[in-house]
Every structure is written in C-alpha cells, then in structure tokens.
Amino acid sequence: MLKGLGALGDMAGMMKKAQEMQGKMAQMQDDMANIMVTGESGAGLVKATCTAKGELKGLDIDPSIFNGDEKEVVEDLILAAIRDAQSKAADRAQSEMAKLTEGLGLPADMKLPF
C-alpha cells in the first residue's frame, strides 16, 4: 500500500506497531491486577498475597506464632512475607513485560514504559 513512499511507509509501519504495543501494554496492566503471587516467611508461618502490581491482597498468619512475648518476631515475619510477595510481584511483572517486548521484536532488556 505505501510501498512507493519510502521512509514515509516505514514511519506508518512504526506508528502501527506503536499503537499495537500501546494496546498490549494496556491489556497487560489489566492482567497484572489479576495475577496473584504469594510470599512467605518463617517457613510458611506467615504468607502474604499480592497482585503482580504489588498491591497487598491478603495475609495468612499461622495461629501458633501468637505469643505476647514474641510480638516483635511476629511483626518481623509479617514484614518479611510482605517484602517477599512484593519482590515476587516485581519479578512476575518484569517477566510479563519481557514476554510483551519479545512478541513485538524489541530487545528483552528494554525498560517499558519509557
């Protein structure tokens, strides 16, 4: 269609790819809100669940750790589980982004959004 337009035809193709990428990015952002990851600490005594976007959705605490004398230990375990879940969420988000950039022919280590 734009074969005889030279660089202008290339620009039209690039614009089409950019629009395609924008649509896929929007879809991926929606999907990330539905992907759940779970982090844990204390050999599974405390579990935190969050979305791939890093939003904390749930906290599961084994009742055996509730001892008034060990309040600080429980707090540390809760924080560690949340950090683990958020770290896993970031890794999952990066993995999903790599799939998107690979599908568009972009370098895997390209940081998006810009």
Secondary structure, 3 states (H helix, E strand, C coil): CCHHHCHHHHHHHHHHHHHHHHHHHHHHHHHHCCCEEEEEECCCCEEEEEECCCCEEEEEECHHHCCHHHHHHHHHHHHHHHHHHHHHHHHHHHHHHHHHHHHCCCCCCCCCCC
